[in-house]
Amino acid sequence: MCGIIGILGKRPVAPLLVDGLKRLEYRGYDSAGIATLEKGRLARLRAGGKLAQLEEKLRRHPLRGHSGIGHTRWATHGAPTERNAHPHMTEKLAVVHNGIIENFAELRQELEAKAYSFSSDTDTEVIAHLVTDLMKGGLEPAAAVQQALGRLRGAFALAFLFAGEEDLLIAARNGPPLALGRGKGEVYVGSDAIALAPFTNRITYMEDGDYAVLSRRSLTVYNAAGKETARAETLSSGSSFLVSKGNHRHFMQKEMFEQPEIVGRSLAHYLDLGNKTIKQGGVDWQQVERLSCTACGTAYYATLVGKYWFENLARLPVENDFASEFRYREPPLPAGTLAFFVSQSGETADTLASLRYCRAQGVKTAALVNVAESTMAREADIFLPSLAGTEVGVASTKAFTAQLTALAALAVEAGRQRGMLDKQQETGLVTALAELPRYLNAALKLEKQIEALCHDIMAAEHVLYLGRGTAYPLALEGALKLKELSYIHAEAYAAGELKHGPIALVDETMPVIVIAPHDRWFEKTLSNMQEVAARGARLILITDKKGAAACSLKTQATVILPDMPDSIAPIVYAVPVQLMAYHTALLLGTDVDQPRNLAKSVTVE
């Protein structure tokens, strides 16, 4: 969630810290700050809001130190104000923190009893005072940090800068990711390799429980037991160039229009398009008797679509769980279970904790993630890439369709390996998948029509989404996108559940968005449309040519996609619900790329 950057450099580091923080903006944040050493003395600048506010302060009050740390904060403890922004400082040190300290109240009470005074509402400030107290007791910085870490409960990634120590940075990880980098006479610490890409591609990933002592010429990592340990150095593929919006107004818009290319990249990885077959992947599906799918948010909705595919094509039972529930439910995992995890970042705290639970139970794990260097990708038994590339918009778009594409291909592979699909069926499904970029391009061409109908949606207080079969998870995703971006209350239901309660909400003021390709569920969905039409609802139908021709109801708007095979419809129908949420938010003037209160990479509970 929050972003951390630290540099021991050979030149003033303030501009470099800001550059690194800009690369972490995609995570979401509401304040920012940096601290440097000016002739051994700590100097700090912080600002509420976006990095532009911090940059303006730096123009007026430049920091010239060659050692520094920086931070973008997503508020948890305390409002998103300058006084709560990181770094937090004492006369001895400055610290930046990603995570949550669960026992901060207990520690704060203890420190206040020793006459330490707090100037913020954050949990992080207790870390600064705790390490300071240990140093006043005679410990050197590294020993003080090590001892303090043993007192902290919760999740944290930390970077410390010490007064009078021009050649020292200390970093620690317990949960949220932290990467270390080496350059020529310089060292770096960052929340991920993207932040460090302009400076180095030599990356060392810290493990849980590690702390690291860095100088310009050395980088030493210690494990949770305090013993020096070797962590592998890898060459990162992260681009040193900032991702650009190009000719698009927002990153989200750009990323929506990248979907045909992204899906094509995923297809090339999972399919042998020349022979119209599925490539042999890393999963032995013949040994899998049950699939347990765990994820959060949009990724969870991708697994719900995947459930239909795996159960239909491979006759494989699938259970879906929110990771935040799964990790505490402690479910029994019978032999033959493949624990399957989906995440954009590969660092989602609840999903990672669920993966670790399954590994502890001796169950085989597979992770479908977008970041090959992420913790989840490294810890799972099987890594399956989604290949969406860097996604900056907090509301996921291309990562979602990339996940769906990979899941569709994997379901076909499972069906083939398990003997549920013959060669002709496999060829037909692969041929349909190969057509996805064309269908996605056709859906994107509907942008102007969708933008026009959003003028009506923007005036609504409540919106209802309906779908059946694979369209039901798409309805859930559509409602989530509208909530995330426009802040309009939206609900989604399986259309067959309408008469079991939600229809009580329907009146002439409510837009009802129905996702209904002309599939085997269409006639049943049409009956549900009749029910809401009878209550005066403003119907918006997303369908295909056959569905539009078969619908005898008067709708406020009908969005018509090309007729396509049922197997790929959920991937293509994601586009209009994305565009609908985007243009509604645009009309309402919200921050499309960084909606309020949201973070891209949720690395705490």
N, C-alpha and C positions, 0 to 999 in steps of 0.2 A: 504494500500500500504506500507507505511513505518511501521517500528516496534518499539514499545516503551516497555521498561522494567524499573522498579524502585524498589529499595529494601531499607528498613531500617532493618538492620540485626544485628547479634551478633558476626559476624566474618568478615573478609575482603570480600567485595561483588564483586570485579572485576571479579573473575572467574565465579561467579553465574550470573552476568549480561551477560557475553559472552555466557554462556550456554543458558540463556533465549533468547538471540538474535539468536542463532543457530536454535532455534525452530520457529523463525519467518522468517527464510531465504526463506521459500516457497512463501512469499509474493512478493519477488523480491526486489533488492536493488543494489546500486552502490557505497555506502560508509558507514562507520560505526564509532561509537565513544562512549565513556563512560566518565562520570565525577563522582568523589567521593569527599568526605570531608576528608581531611587529617589534623587532629587536628583543625577542624573548618575552614580550608582554602580549597577553591575549587581547584581541580587538574583534568586535562582533557587530554585524548589521543584520537586522531582521525586518520582515514586513509581512503584514497580512495580505491576502489576495494572491495574485499571480506574480510570476517572476519579474514582470515588467516593473512592478513596484519596488522590488529589491534592486533591480538594475538602476532605476532612477536614484535610489539612495546611494548606490555605489558611484554614480557619476558625481554626486555632490560630495561624497566622503569616501574617496578611494582607499582600499586596503592594499598594502604593497608587500605583505609577507609572502615568503616562499614556502610556507607550510600552512595547510588549512584543511578545514572540513566544511561540508555544506549539507543542506537538508531541505526537502520538501515535505511538509506535514499534512496528513489527513487527520483531522481532529477526532480524538477519542475522549481523552480526559481534558476537559476545559474547552472553551469556545475557540473558534479559529481566529485568534487575535495575535497581535505582535507580541504581547507579553507571554503568550503560550507557545510561540514559535521556537523552533530549535535553531541553533545550538543553545543548550542551557549551560550556564557558566558559574564557576566559583573563582576565588583568587588562585586556585591551583590548576584548574582544567576547564575544558569545554567538551561537551558530549552531544552526539546526535544518536537518535534511537528510532528504530522501527519495531513496533510490537506493542505489547501490553504487559506491564508489571502487575501481577495479580495481588501481590502483598504490599503494594505501595503505601496503603493507608497505615498499616502496621509499622513499616519502616519510617514513614514520615513522622509518626507519633514519637518513635524512638529518637529520631534526630532532633525534633523540636524540643524534646526534653534535655538535649545537650546544647540548647540555645542556637541551633541552626535556624535561620530565617528563610522562608520560601517566598519567591516572588511570582510564582505561576501556579496554575491549577493542575499541572500535568503530573502524570506518574513518573515521567522521565527525570524530573528535577531531583527525586530521591536518589537516583543513581549518582548524579554529580556530587551531592553532599555525602553520600555513603563512601565513595572512593576518596573524597577529600578528607573525611574523618579518619580513614585508615592511613592516609599519607601523613596526616598530622600526628598520628601515633607512631610514626617512624618508618613506615613501609615505603619502598621505592614504587614508582608508578605501576610496573608490571605486577608486582606482588600484591599491591593494593587492588588492582583490577581483578586479579585471580580470586582473592579472598571475597571481594564484593559479589562476584558472579555466583558464588556459593550461597549467598543470601537471597538471591532473586528468584522468585517463582513467576513463571509465565513464559511468554515468547518475546525474544528480542534479538535484534541485530544492532551492534553498537560500534561507534568509532570515537576514540578519545584523542584529544590534543592537549598537551601539558605546557603550562607556563615554564619558560626557561629551557625547554627541551625542543630545540629547533630540528632535531633529527630523530624524532620519535612519534610514531602513530601506533595506537593499540586498537585492535578490532576484536569483536567477539560475536559468536553466532549461537543462538538456540532457537531454532524455528525459521524465522524469515531468512531468505538467502543473503549471502554476502560473498563477494568475489574480490580477490587480491590480484594486482597486476604489477609486472616489473617492466621498467623502461631503462634507458641508459642514464644511470645516476639518479633515477627517480623511482618512486613506488606509489601505488595507488590502491584505494579500496573503494568499492562501489556496490550498490544493490544488485547490479547485474552487469554482464559484459557489455551491454549496449552503452552504459554510462562511461565505460572505460575505453570504448572503441577508438576515440580520437588519439589516445595516448599510447596504447599498447594492444597487441593481440595475444600476449603471453599471460594467461589467466590461470589462477589457482582457486578452486572452489572450496570454501571452508565447509566442514561438516558440523552437525549439531554437537554442541559442547566445546567446540574449538575456541581458542583465542590466539591471536597472532600479534607478535611484536615486530614492527617494521621500522627500518632505517633506510636511508638512500642506497645503502650497499648490501642490505641483508633483509631477509624475510623469514621469520621463524614461527612455525605453527606448533601450538601445544594442544593436546587433546583434553578431554574432560577431567582426566586424572592428573593433569599438569605435566605430562611427559611430552618432550619434543617428539613430533611426529612428521612423517613425510606425506604431503598431499601432492598428488600429481599435477603437473603444469600442462595445460592444454593450449592449443592455438585456436583462438576464437574466430568464428566466421562473421562476427558482428561488423556492420558497415561503419566506417569512420565518418560517414556523411549523415547529417541530420535528414530524417525522412521529410520529404516535401509534399505539400498538398497539390502541387502542380497547378493545373488550371481550375481546380475544384474549390468550392467555397469552404468546405470543411474536410477534415480527414475522413469523417464517416462517409461523406458522399464519394470521395475518392475510393475508399475501400469497398463500398458497394459496387462501384463500377469496375473494380479489379476482379470481381468474383469469377467471370468467365475464364480469365487467365489463371487464377489461383486453382480453380477446380480442374482445369486442364493439367496443371502441374501435379495435382494429387492423382489424377487418373493415370498420368504417365508413370507414377511411382507404383501404383497398385495393379495396373492392368497391362497385359501384353496386347496392345491395340492391334498390332499387325496380325496376330493369330487369333484375336478375339477371345482371349482367355484371361483368367486371373493369374497373376504371378504368384509363385509360392512364397508365402509370408513366413513370419516367425512363429505362428501358432499351429500346433498340431490339433486341429479341431476334432479329430476322431477320438482324442482322449478327453474331450470336454463333454461333461454331462449336464452342466448347468452354468449359466452365465450370470454373474452378479455385477451389475453396472452401477457405478457410484460417481456422482459429480455434483456440481453446484450451478444454479442459475441457468444461463443459456446452454451450457454444456450438458446439464441434466436433461433439458428438453431434447437435445440431440440424442441422448440415450433412449428417451421414450420413443422416438421415431425408430431408432435401431432395434428396439424390442419387436416391433411389427415385422421388420425385415428378418431378423434372426429366427423368430418363431415360425414365420411363414416359409422362408426359403430353406432354412436348415433344420427345422423342427427341433430347435434348441430352446429349452425353457429359460426365460430371462426374468430376473428380478431387478427392479430399479430402486435406488435409494438416493435421497439427499445425503450428501456426505456428512453434514452437520448432525443428522439423525443416526446414520449408520455407525459412526465412530463411537457413539455412546450406547447404542442398542446392543452391541456385542453379539451379533447374530451367530448362530451355529453355521459352520461352513463345511458341508459334507465333502467327502472325497469326490473328485471329478469336477469341482467348481473351478472356474477361471474367474478371478476377481479382476474386473475391467474398469479402468478409471479414465475419465476424460477431463481435460483441463486445457485452457488456452495457454496459461503461463507455465504450467507445470510446477507451480509453487503454492497453489491454493491450499491454505492451512488445513481446512477440514478434509479435503480430498487426500492430501499427503498423509495426514494422521490415519485415515481409513486404510490407505495402502499399507502403512506400517503395521496396522492391526492384522491385516490379512497375511502379511509376510510372517508375523509372529505366530500365526495359526498354522503355518506350513502350507499355505495355499499359493498356487501359482498366480502371479500378477502380470497384467499387461496395462500399459499406459499409452493412451492416444493423446499426445500433447503437441503443442506448436513450437516449443523451444527445446532443441536437441540437447542443450547444455543444462537444462533445468534439473532440480533435485528429483522430481518424479521420473523423468526420463532416465536418470542415472540409477535410481533405486529399484525400479520395476524389473522383473525378470525379462519382460519383452517390451521393447520400445517401438511404438508405431507412430510415425510422424504425420501431422495433419498438414504441414507445408503451406500455411497461410501467409508466411512472412510477417514482418512486424505490423501489428495492428495498434494504431494510436488511439482511435476512438474508443472511449470507455464502453459504450454499448456495442457489443460484438456483432459483426456482420459477416465479413469474409471468413473469420475463424469458424463461425457456425456452419456455413455451407461447406467449408473444407472438412470439418468433423463429420458432417452428414455424408459427404462423398466417400471418405475413408470407411465409415461404418457400412455404407451400401456395398462397397467392394469386398469388405471383410465378410459380410453376410453371404455374398455369393460364393466366396472361397469356402466358407464353412459348409454351405449347402453342397458344394461339389465334393469336398473331402468326406462328408458324412453320407454321400450317396443319395441325397435327396434331389439333386439336379442332374439331369443327363447333359450330354455335350450340346445338344441343340438348345436346351433351356439356358445353359451357361452362355452360349453365343448370343442368344437373344438379349439377355440381361446386360452383357458387356456392350453390345451394340447400342442399347438404350443409354447406358452410362456415357458412352463416347459422344453422344449427341448433346450432353449437358451444356457445354459452352454455348452452343447455338441457341438452345432454349433460354438460357440465362440472358443472353444478349437481347432476345426478343422481349423478355420480361422487363429489362431495363429501359427499353424504348417506350414503355408505358408511363414514364416518369411524369410527363406533362399532364396526362389525364389524372393520375393519382394526386398530383399537386393541386389540381382544381377541386377535387372532392374533399380535400383536407380543410377547406374554408368552412365546411359544415361541421367537421369533427372538432375543430378548434373551439367552437362555441359550446360544446357539450361539457357537462360536469361528470358524466359517467358514460362508459362505452362497454358494450358486451361483445365478446368474440365467441363464435361457435364453430365447431368442426367435429367430424367423426373419423375414426380410423387414424391414419397418419396425419390427417388434417387437424386432429385435436391437439397434438403437441405444437403444431404451427400456430393454432389459436392462442395457446399459452405463451408462445414466444412473441406473437403480435401484441398481446396485452402487456407483456413485460416491457417491450420496446416503447410502447406508447407511454407507460408510466415513467420509465427511465428518462425519456427525452422531453416530454411535454408536461409532466406532472399532472396529467389528467388521470383520474381514477378509472382503471380498466380491469375487467374480470374476464376470464375465459372458462368455458365449460365444454365438456363433451355434449354434443347437441342432444343426445338422448336423455341427458340429465336435466334438460330445461324445465320439464314439467314437474320435477321433484324439488322445486324451490325457486330457482333463479327467475322464472317467468313472472314472479311477483314484482320484480324490479322494472319490468318492461312497461313503458308508456310512450307517448308520442314525442317525448323529448330525447329519447335514447337512441343513438346510432347502434345498430346491431350489425357487426361485420361477420359475414359467414364465409368460411373458406370451404369450397365445395367443388373440387374437380369432378367430372362426370365418371365416377368410379362405382364400385359395387355398393357404396354407402349413399350414393347421391339421392336416390328416391326417399330414403329415410330422412336425410337432411332437409330435403324439400318439404317434407311434412312438418318439420320443426320450424321452417321458415314461414309456413302457413300460420302457425300458432303465434309467432311474434308479429306477423303482419296484421293479424286480427286484433292485436292490441295497439295498433297504430305506430309501431316502431319504424324507424328510418333505416331500411335495409340497404346494406352495401354488400354486394355479392362478388366474391372473387372466384372465378370459375374458368372453364374453357369454352370453346365454340359449341360443343355438344351440350354442355351444361346450360349455357345461355339460351340455346334454342329450346331446351326442355323446360325451362323455368317460365311458368305462366304468370308469375307474380310481378307486380309493379315494384321496382326497386328505385331507391334514390340514385344509385349508381351501380353499374355492373362493370367490373374489370375483367376483360376477357384475355386469357392466355392461350397460346396454341394448344391444340390437342396433343397429348404426349403419353408415353407409357406410364401406368400407375406407379411403377417401381421407382421412378425418378421424380415424380410430382412434388414430394415434400421439399426437395432441394430447390426447385424452381419457384415454388409458391412462397418460399422464404423472402424472395425479392420484393413483391408488392407490400408485404406487411412491414418490411424494413423502410421502404420508401414512404409509406403512409405515416409511420411514426416520425421519420426525419422531417417531412414537409409540414406536418402539424406543429412540430416543435419550432421549426423555422418561422412559421407564421406567428407563433406566440413569443418569439424572441428569446428563447432559452439558450443556454450554452450547450450546443449539440455535442461537441467533442468531449466536454468534461461536465456532465450534469451534476447538479448539486448533490452533496452527501455521498457520492459514489466514487469508488476506486477501481482501477483496472485490475490490479493484482491483489487479491484479498489474502494477505499473508498472516492475518490474525483471525481468531474466532469472532 
